[in-house]
Amino acid sequence: MGANTAKEHHLVPQYWLRAFAEDGHVLGRWRSGAEHRTPVRRAAVARHFNTDPLAEGERRVALETYLDRHVDGPCAPVLRVLREGWWPLDEAQHALALDALAWQVVRTQAFRSFDEQVGQHLFPALWAQEAVGYCEERLGRPLSEAERLEVFWTAVRTAPDPSLIVDPRSALRAMIQAFERTRDLLAGPGRRLVLLRSAEPLLVLADSGVALRRKDGTFCLTPPLLPETIEVFAPLSPTCLLISTLRAHYRPHQGLTRKIAAKANTGAAAWCQDAVYRPPSVPWPTRLLLAKTPLEVWPPRLSAVPAQQPPVPAPAHPEIRRGELRAILEQLSHAPADQPPISVPGTGK
């Protein structure tokens, strides 16, 4: 693998994409309906996606290098044995499979879009909350209930565009913190991995790699990204589907049925940001449509009432258990000596 200094960062690892390739190429379909034969090295990539914009040298690509060495390197052999039908996994392999799934949820444009949309929707309220505190500080007295509401709603209406003051590293920090949260969820009680296989190629692969299916069968982003009942669909090859689920209705001995494959493909079409890939010799699944736009987060309805009790403390981020990852988060949390610290009011980001 070597040091990863490439500017094009893979949103789906190359080892995963190769399972859908023929002669080193996949066939990508875009939202316009256009199809392009694409080399694996150019498929599902985004320029400088994991680059620390405020660091220099090797530190700029610390996160991409971590993914290369500590995630894709160890996880590739485990997903290969799954594709080959080795089941069940031993404890160490199972842990690596969960790592691969959890990272695949958060290392994509779909997750970053979710994070950005939530930030944009919540920013005016967070800004207004800070404005109330600022006014009280300047006046040296608490505001009345009526004054607080007036300041709050005025600030909501006049909040600046969040892009003007957002920390350019916040998306990378969110990805690391969300990995820990996702990994904990996937290892939760009652949740299991199911491996389903078919004799013929039935599955396509989105540029997000995985799709999250809600209990009601939808693939939308809202409400929260990871309710405990979520299912994670991970097509490992055109004939092999890995599912993380709480449900007991899957029958591995029946294999990957066309019905389950259709659900996985619907998820791929929903969760892709730009393209869905398949082997060049495999036809596009009948009746599978790509939406004209990627998934959107529904804007929340804002309401405000004067606080009747002390505010509830903000939920704490999960502990980052891996030392190398903790060091990268530390790097992304402190401004370099020649840069002023940047923060978003009220978010702690």
Steps between C-alpha positions, in 0.01 A plus 500: 500500500778747595465858616180652374585841356250487214273800459212282380355327807286190462155522656467125446833315540656364182503145639119524535449647152714229339238241592267679254764545229595317182846562351556770763187696398149555633202640313364810672150637450438868583175675590468628144480137383843526336729201548880502495752218520730613781833364629476390864762757599273780371168367632334641817773757565496861621793739489662575839192356675691406818772765482563722804493845334695667783788251530825461309690201364395149600266639766277630218414141403511348851137384484525357147822320598326361810213365288749343259718329764271434795162446332528390138819296549362279782137493377565398138588135581193465725259623234675273250433188711138612535468529122648151472230368735703434816252523784475554792785740571719465805494775764791701354359479145154599624648810667675599176180448298322740738787749459463482121122553516519786751767685301304448180199674655702815582777529237267599214352807338156384617603527866683830448196640324285389795738668745508823298121513454437446872752774578332742260154428644608535863746786464248789525358360827847445648605847390186649660562312824847652516355845423271480805795420726709775341227760561466398865876519543521848345204630703621341823152368580266219396258585221127476564314215330363737237846651436662159469246387241536826305881473493481131409266539201678812374829309507342200322382729219833683469744211557790505251558224251673221697757455223649838592622380841494121497823326596628326183604199712163443667391243236810289566442511877134409451604199292733365772247557778220347294718194431518424873126551542423281197744230607336487846157469341610217269644309796187554713302223670267301275666620181654245267666470162323296231680384184284424195635359174357437152617291205451784250597871519210697650657793685630845407729724709438868578782751538403493869571126522224432752136602543307554824148356497248618757247281677221633275696391191608851394854618436459868596746698716245646742431471791833402649751321284546203732194395699568172680270305265691599184620227263829541316507341154854441368533340154846335514482370141228458234411167668566569870306724742597569861224639725525636854156458658296448815240303307486119489305444177801452268564139400864459388430143380253647246780722372472845345154512345401739222267675743776574752740597220240745370482662846879528514510653151224746588718600795804543276299725268374706796834535682724572202623856468592495131530148357416131539749238375473147362712260294499608131348169383208510748179675387348782706228358730155536346276765659788648706493879474748762622335807652581832336663632821681345800328446835401813692455568872159646573528839673379495862211714623643753744311605811624689805361537851669660801697240698319380811799302627881492462607389152577133453874443441590424140554129427865404520683359200599135536853423615745437215651168600773460238815695583596591141149624430494697825823674393347596164190640673731699729680640194168597341381668822783749544583789270862520382712767674461745210120453475237658726268245667172458312174387655132490427288669771327253726617182327827429671639418154 
